[in-house]
Amino acid sequence: MRTVLAATSNQGKLRDFAAAASPFAIEVEPLPGFASLPAVAEDGATFEENARKKAEHYSRFAPGEVVMADDSGLEVEALGGAPGVISARYAAARAGRENNSSDAENNARLLEELREVPADRRRARFVCVIAAARDGHTLATFRGEVEGMILFEERGRGGFGYDPLFFVPALKRTFGEASAEQKAAVSHRGRAFRGFLQWYAGEPL
């Protein structure tokens, strides 16, 4: 069984990756010592820019290995594509803070921004871009998207981030109500990661 090194310590992302990787007989592990490595500024204008920055930066700490990193977020049509690349710090950005917000803070701001928006105008999509890099150079990128609607209140205790608010018609439930396997089958991260896995499976050992 091959192992993928992921430049993240986010347990929700690692669960998503593991669920998508299991049919390929590939294990996903965080980059060793990731929490102690110097961080990289996620100041790109697009998901791809940020994913590439992270993959290139962290791959320098695992010489010769393929390291993957992702950037993902929520784009809400009624908000002009917001929160977009600042999805993880949506609430903090309004307060002038640079750190990530808690899931509860971000969800509260999203609901506040959409308070007067009717159900038929709450269309949204999750986007994920995964970049694979080796020794500081991007090898390939992979993009995945999933369409859905933002509910008026949270449903389900699973997932993370905006998952309990994101209703997926194909599943007839929110990502917060879906199992890891159900989510991986249709999610933005699952789709991008399957593209990565197909590419990675063809890489020489």
N, C-alpha and C positions, 0 to 999 in steps of 0.2 A: 504494500500500500504506500502510495506517495503522499508527501506532506506539503501543504501550501503554507507559506509564512505570510501572515496578514499583519499589516501595520495598524493595529488597533487593539485597545483593551476594552472596547465597548462590548459587554457581554451579550447585548441584544443582537448586534451585528454578527458576532461570532456564532450565535445560535442559528441565525438566518443562513450564514455561509455553510455551517455544518449540515443543516437540513438539505441544502441544495447539492452539497458535495457527496453525500452518502451513496447515491446511485452510481457514482463514478469510482467508488473505492478509493477516494482521496480524503485525507484528513486535513482539517484546517487548524493551525495553531498560531497563537500570537507570536510576533517576532520576539525572540528571547530578550528579556530585560527592557521591553518596550517602555514601561512606565518610567524608567530612569534615563531614557534617551532624550536629548534636547529636542524640543518641539519645533515644528515648522509653522510659519505664519500661513493661515488659510485665507489669504487675501486676494485670491483669484476672482475674476469676474464671472467665471462659469464653473460648473461642476467638473468639467474635464481639466481645467487649469489647476484646480485644487487637488484633484486626484493625482495628476502627474507630479505636482510639487511634492506631495506626501510620499508617493512611491519612489521617486528619485532620491529624495532626502534619506528616507529610512533604509533603502537598499544599500546605501553606503556602509551600514552597520552589519551587513551580512554578506561579505565578499563572495562573489560567485554564485549567490543564490537568487532565485526569482522571488521578489517581494511584491505583494499586491497591496494596494490601498484604494479606498473608495471615497467618493464624496457624493452625498445624496441629500435630497430635500423635497419639500412639498411646494408645488406651484398651484396657487388658487386663482382661477380665471377672474373672479370678481374683484380680486385685489391686484390685478395687473401682473400676476405671476409671483407675487410675494407669498410666503417669505423667501422662497428661492434659496440662494446660496447661504443666506443667514438663518436658515431654518433652525439650527441648533442653538442659536443665540437671539432668537426673534424678540423675546421679552427683554433680554439684557440690552439689546441694541437701542431700544426706546429709552432705556434708563441711562444710556451713555456708557454702559459697561462693555468690556471686550470679551469677558469670559462667557462660556455657555450658560444658558438658563436651564432650570429644571424642566422636566416634561410638563409638570403641572402649570408652571408659569407660562410656557409657550402655548399650551392648549388654552389657557385662560385668555391670553391675548388674542389668539385666533378667533375664539368664540365672540370676544368683544368686538373685533373688527367686522365680523359677519353678522352681528346681532340683527341688523335691519335687512339682511339679504334673504329673499325667499328661497324655498327649497329648490326650485327649478333653476336657480342661478348660482348654486353652490358647487359647480363642477370643479374638479381638481385633479391633479395627477402627481404621483410620486415619480421622481427621476433618480437614477443611480448611474454613475460612471465609475468603472473600475479601471485602474491603470496597473500594468505589470512592468516592473523595472528590474534591472540588474546593474549593480555597480554604478548607480547614479544616472542610468540612461533608460528612458522609457522604451519598452519593447512593443507594447500594444495597448489599446484602450477598448473598452466594451461598454455599451450603453443599454440600459433597460428602463422601460416606463410602464406604468399601470394607471388606468383611468378610474376615477371614482367620484364620490360626493362627500362633502363635509356635513356631518350631522349637526343637530342643535345641542346635543349632549353626548357624553362619552358612553360607549357600550363595550363591555368586555374588559378583562384585567390582563390579557396577554399582550405580547408585543412590547413596543416602547415608543417613545416620541409621540407622534400624532396618530398612531395606529388606532386607538379607541374612537377617534372621530372620523376615520376614513372608511366609508362604506364602499365595498367592492361589489358591483352588481353580479359579476361572475360567481362570486362566493355566496351572495345573499347574506352577507354579514360584514362586520368591520374586521380589520386586521387584528384588533384587540380581542375579537371573539374567535378568530381562526387558530387552528393548531399550527405549529411550526411547519409541518409538511404541507398543509393547505396554503399557507402564506407563501412558502418557497415556490409552489407550483405556478403562481401568477404574479408574484410581486416584482417590482422594479429591480430589487437587489437580486432576487432569484434569477431573473432573465439575464441581467448583466453578468452574473456569476456563471451561469451555464455557458455563456459565450466564452468567458475566460477559461472555464474547465475544458471545453472542447479544444481550445488553443493549447492549453497547458498539457493536455494528454498527449499532444503531438510533439512536445518539446523533448529533446534528448535528455536522458538521465544524467 
